[in-house]
Amino acid sequence: MAVTEVKPIALDEFLIVMAEITREELTERIAAGKDLIGLDLSWLDLNEADLSGANLQNVNLEGADLFKANLSRANLTKANLYGAYMFGANLEGANLTEANLTRADLESANLSHANLTDTNMIGANLSKASIDKSPAIAIQILTKK
């Protein structure tokens, strides 16, 4: 039986490989109606992207640039949006059940009619954000003093 030499790989190199999906590839997947569940889109530039109605359940969007992105009616159940930049993003009617929005910048974002059940917003910036008419049940919002 032949023994194959296993070369070590640095963890940070592995994470870079895991996150290799371009904005164009994501747009193609959405247009083709392909499954996006569980994708790693961390730190991706999705500035002004149209992700309306997309199924982004369990997607990792940590640190992603979602400036003025359209996420209306998107399913973001259990999505990780830790530290995401979401200034002016449209999340109207989005499902954010159990999503992690810790330290996310949601300044001027539209969260009207969004489902925020069990959403974690600890340290999130909600300045000028619109949250009216959202069925906000057990939202966890705390600010550092």
DRENMITOR-457936 format. One record per residue (C-alpha): residue number from 1; residue in one letter; x, y, z. Coordinates in Angstrom, 3 decimals. Layout:
! residues N
(rec NUM; 'A'; (X; Y; Z));
...
//
This chain:
! residues 145
(rec 1; 'M'; (0.000; 0.000; 0.000));
(rec 2; 'A'; (1.440; 3.377; -1.037));
(rec 3; 'V'; (1.629; 6.166; 1.499));
(rec 4; 'T'; (0.737; 9.632; 0.273));
(rec 5; 'E'; (2.608; 12.546; 1.778));
(rec 6; 'V'; (0.239; 15.028; 3.379));
(rec 7; 'K'; (1.417; 18.604; 3.248));
(rec 8; 'P'; (0.138; 20.960; 5.946));
(rec 9; 'I'; (-1.922; 23.937; 4.885));
(rec 10; 'A'; (-2.278; 27.104; 6.922));
(rec 11; 'L'; (-5.798; 27.684; 8.219));
(rec 12; 'D'; (-5.972; 31.201; 6.749));
(rec 13; 'E'; (-5.190; 29.802; 3.283));
(rec 14; 'F'; (-8.038; 27.305; 3.682));
(rec 15; 'L'; (-10.489; 30.050; 4.631));
(rec 16; 'I'; (-9.522; 32.095; 1.579));
(rec 17; 'V'; (-10.231; 29.096; -0.647));
(rec 18; 'M'; (-13.590; 28.535; 1.056));
(rec 19; 'A'; (-14.685; 32.117; 0.372));
(rec 20; 'E'; (-13.753; 32.148; -3.302));
(rec 21; 'I'; (-16.950; 33.056; -5.075));
(rec 22; 'T'; (-17.170; 36.203; -7.085));
(rec 23; 'R'; (-20.027; 38.654; -7.272));
(rec 24; 'E'; (-20.532; 37.614; -10.905));
(rec 25; 'E'; (-20.772; 33.917; -9.985));
(rec 26; 'L'; (-23.295; 34.764; -7.274));
(rec 27; 'T'; (-25.372; 36.820; -9.728));
(rec 28; 'E'; (-25.326; 33.907; -12.204));
(rec 29; 'R'; (-26.456; 31.473; -9.487));
(rec 30; 'I'; (-29.340; 33.754; -8.516));
(rec 31; 'A'; (-30.400; 34.240; -12.162));
(rec 32; 'A'; (-30.308; 30.472; -12.720));
(rec 33; 'G'; (-32.358; 29.863; -9.567));
(rec 34; 'K'; (-29.555; 27.795; -8.029));
(rec 35; 'D'; (-29.368; 26.984; -4.337));
(rec 36; 'L'; (-27.436; 29.507; -2.235));
(rec 37; 'I'; (-28.053; 27.871; 1.143));
(rec 38; 'G'; (-24.933; 27.729; 3.325));
(rec 39; 'L'; (-22.579; 29.576; 0.961));
(rec 40; 'D'; (-19.595; 31.425; 2.386));
(rec 41; 'L'; (-19.876; 34.981; 1.070));
(rec 42; 'S'; (-17.851; 36.555; 3.856));
(rec 43; 'W'; (-16.111; 39.829; 3.032));
(rec 44; 'L'; (-17.607; 39.858; -0.478));
(rec 45; 'D'; (-18.346; 43.203; -2.166));
(rec 46; 'L'; (-22.085; 43.129; -2.820));
(rec 47; 'N'; (-22.436; 46.910; -2.990));
(rec 48; 'E'; (-25.867; 47.735; -4.522));
(rec 49; 'A'; (-26.431; 44.059; -5.450));
(rec 50; 'D'; (-29.961; 42.868; -6.216));
(rec 51; 'L'; (-30.525; 39.879; -3.926));
(rec 52; 'S'; (-34.269; 40.403; -3.656));
(rec 53; 'G'; (-36.142; 37.184; -2.938));
(rec 54; 'A'; (-32.911; 35.146; -2.758));
(rec 55; 'N'; (-32.712; 32.148; -0.423));
(rec 56; 'L'; (-29.687; 33.024; 1.707));
(rec 57; 'Q'; (-30.493; 30.685; 4.568));
(rec 58; 'N'; (-27.423; 29.819; 6.696));
(rec 59; 'V'; (-25.217; 31.941; 4.410));
(rec 60; 'N'; (-22.071; 33.467; 5.893));
(rec 61; 'L'; (-22.033; 37.192; 5.033));
(rec 62; 'E'; (-19.642; 38.221; 7.790));
(rec 63; 'G'; (-18.028; 41.558; 6.953));
(rec 64; 'A'; (-19.724; 41.688; 3.542));
(rec 65; 'D'; (-20.247; 45.062; 1.867));
(rec 66; 'L'; (-24.014; 45.264; 1.334));
(rec 67; 'F'; (-24.159; 49.052; 0.877));
(rec 68; 'K'; (-27.602; 49.873; -0.556));
(rec 69; 'A'; (-28.119; 46.206; -1.501));
(rec 70; 'N'; (-31.652; 45.056; -2.270));
(rec 71; 'L'; (-32.462; 42.167; 0.076));
(rec 72; 'S'; (-36.219; 42.680; 0.047));
(rec 73; 'R'; (-38.131; 39.445; 0.667));
(rec 74; 'A'; (-34.815; 37.540; 0.969));
(rec 75; 'N'; (-34.671; 34.523; 3.280));
(rec 76; 'L'; (-31.798; 35.242; 5.664));
(rec 77; 'T'; (-32.840; 32.695; 8.299));
(rec 78; 'K'; (-29.825; 31.845; 10.485));
(rec 79; 'A'; (-27.544; 33.924; 8.234));
(rec 80; 'N'; (-24.331; 35.298; 9.719));
(rec 81; 'L'; (-24.129; 39.043; 9.033));
(rec 82; 'Y'; (-21.632; 39.798; 11.797));
(rec 83; 'G'; (-20.019; 43.173; 11.093));
(rec 84; 'A'; (-21.655; 43.480; 7.652));
(rec 85; 'Y'; (-21.814; 46.981; 6.156));
(rec 86; 'M'; (-25.477; 47.431; 5.251));
(rec 87; 'F'; (-25.894; 51.220; 5.059));
(rec 88; 'G'; (-29.124; 51.992; 3.202));
(rec 89; 'A'; (-29.836; 48.318; 2.466));
(rec 90; 'N'; (-33.411; 47.362; 1.612));
(rec 91; 'L'; (-34.509; 44.474; 3.848));
(rec 92; 'E'; (-38.240; 45.109; 3.520));
(rec 93; 'G'; (-40.147; 41.880; 4.117));
(rec 94; 'A'; (-36.915; 39.890; 4.597));
(rec 95; 'N'; (-36.883; 36.869; 6.906));
(rec 96; 'L'; (-34.093; 37.419; 9.447));
(rec 97; 'T'; (-35.225; 34.745; 11.912));
(rec 98; 'E'; (-32.285; 33.753; 14.149));
(rec 99; 'A'; (-29.891; 35.814; 12.017));
(rec 100; 'N'; (-26.702; 37.202; 13.542));
(rec 101; 'L'; (-26.486; 40.962; 12.952));
(rec 102; 'T'; (-23.985; 41.567; 15.754));
(rec 103; 'R'; (-22.018; 44.765; 15.067));
(rec 104; 'A'; (-23.649; 45.137; 11.637));
(rec 105; 'D'; (-23.975; 48.685; 10.296));
(rec 106; 'L'; (-27.660; 49.074; 9.398));
(rec 107; 'E'; (-27.698; 52.865; 9.299));
(rec 108; 'S'; (-30.593; 54.100; 7.116));
(rec 109; 'A'; (-31.567; 50.500; 6.301));
(rec 110; 'N'; (-35.199; 49.608; 5.579));
(rec 111; 'L'; (-36.343; 46.765; 7.849));
(rec 112; 'S'; (-40.073; 47.412; 7.414));
(rec 113; 'H'; (-42.164; 44.241; 7.584));
(rec 114; 'A'; (-38.981; 42.186; 8.186));
(rec 115; 'N'; (-39.265; 39.109; 10.407));
(rec 116; 'L'; (-36.798; 39.770; 13.229));
(rec 117; 'T'; (-37.746; 36.804; 15.426));
(rec 118; 'D'; (-34.800; 35.845; 17.662));
(rec 119; 'T'; (-32.464; 38.087; 15.649));
(rec 120; 'N'; (-29.226; 39.031; 17.415));
(rec 121; 'M'; (-28.459; 42.740; 16.948));
(rec 122; 'I'; (-26.016; 43.259; 19.790));
(rec 123; 'G'; (-23.889; 46.311; 19.007));
(rec 124; 'A'; (-25.599; 46.890; 15.629));
(rec 125; 'N'; (-25.888; 50.449; 14.324));
(rec 126; 'L'; (-29.581; 51.145; 13.714));
(rec 127; 'S'; (-29.302; 54.938; 13.309));
(rec 128; 'K'; (-32.058; 56.216; 11.009));
(rec 129; 'A'; (-33.123; 52.621; 10.240));
(rec 130; 'S'; (-36.789; 51.957; 9.531));
(rec 131; 'I'; (-38.136; 49.060; 11.603));
(rec 132; 'D'; (-41.832; 49.942; 11.628));
(rec 133; 'K'; (-44.394; 47.189; 11.089));
(rec 134; 'S'; (-41.810; 44.446; 11.674));
(rec 135; 'P'; (-43.106; 41.508; 13.718));
(rec 136; 'A'; (-40.238; 42.010; 16.157));
(rec 137; 'I'; (-40.359; 39.115; 18.593));
(rec 138; 'A'; (-37.442; 38.627; 20.984));
(rec 139; 'I'; (-34.958; 40.867; 19.194));
(rec 140; 'Q'; (-31.747; 41.086; 21.158));
(rec 141; 'I'; (-30.427; 44.646; 20.903));
(rec 142; 'L'; (-27.861; 45.857; 23.402));
(rec 143; 'T'; (-25.485; 48.765; 23.144));
(rec 144; 'K'; (-22.063; 49.194; 24.704));
(rec 145; 'K'; (-21.780; 52.096; 27.098));
//
